[in-house]
Amino acid sequence: DTGVSGTPSDHVRRLAGLAASSGLDGVVCSAHEIEVLRRDLGKEFKLVVPGIRPAGSDIADQKRIMTPAEALALGADILVIGRPITGAGDPRAAAEEIGRFLAA
């Protein structure tokens, strides 16, 4: 037992609220907290979201993933898309493919 009660979402909401009340412009958060943080903190508070995987990508060690389209639809400001690009045989082509998909 960690001695911490509440859900991960409860903790994220509390910590993001503290960040906002301390004057920070945004936080890094899981895609699974985008919706609740948007509701709690508004559109101006920036959300940087890692764990983004294009549909069909290997999830590797990530547990809380989402596609780029899903994360953007929920209100993510900045997507962190690492290994689907850096681990690709042709990283440039992988990045361009993701960019084309997002531009469509």
FENWO-V138216 format. One line per field, one symbol per residue. phi: phi as a letter, one per 20 degrees, with the letter a starting at -180 (. if undefined). psi: psi as a letter, one per 40 degrees, with the letter a starting at -180 (. if undefined). burial: 1 if it has 16 or more other ideal C-beta (glycine too) atoms within 10 Angstrom, else 0. Layout:
phi: ???
psi: ???
burial: ???
This chain:
phi: .emddnegfgfffffffffffenferbebfgfdggfffffdnffffcecemecggnffelefdddbfgfffffeofeceddegfefefgcgfffffffffffff
psi: heehiiidddddddddddddeeeieaihiideedddddddeiddhhhhhafhhiheihebehdgiiiddddddeeidhhhgcddddeidgdddddddddddde.
burial: 00000000000110010001000001101111110111001000101011111100100001001111001101111010100110000000010001000000
